Amino acid sequence: MSERIGIPAWIEGLEAAATVTDRRGTILAMNARARELFAGDGGGALVGKSVFDCHPEPARTKTRALHESPSPNHYTIRKRGLRKIVHQLPWFEGGRFAGVVEISLPIPEDLPEFDRG
């Protein structure tokens, strides 16, 4: 059985949506921005639910694959006129795969890029 986890204050107040799942895909925690972002789908009530039930295909298959073969996944989306970058990252506890953290950040249209190479 999965346990809900607490969110540190700095993550709770982060201007990015952060959702944490366990290795089986159960949502363990969501910060304030994630609860707001997914309010129409249940918001904080999604904690304890399967993340796979929250995604239509083909995203469900990709999300399941991230839990079965942990590896980072990054992509950008545009939704309701807002451009975002989404990072899905495996997290580990005691050196063992423990789940996935999804962080979604808004991207300003005029975001500067610097080549520091």
C-alpha positions, 0 to 999 in steps of 0.5 A: 500500500502506498503512503502519501508523502508530505511536500516541503514548504519550498516545493509547495509554494513553487511556481511549477506543478510537481506531482510525485508517484510511487513505482506502481503509479499511485499519486503520493503527493501534489504541490499547490500548483499541481492541485490547481492545475488538475482541479478539474480532474479532482485536484488534491483528491487525486492523491492515492489514485493511479496516475495511469487513470489520469492520462488518455492514450497514448500518454497512458502508455508512455507514463506506464513505460516510465514506471516499468523502465525508469528513465527521464522524459522531457517534452514541451506542450501548449495548452490553453495558449500557455507553453510549458516544459514537462520533466518526468524524472525517476526518483530513488530511495535507498538506490532503488527506483521509487517512482516518478516526479513530474514537474511542469513549468511555464515557458515565456514566449520571449525566453532568452537562450544563451550559448555558454559552450 
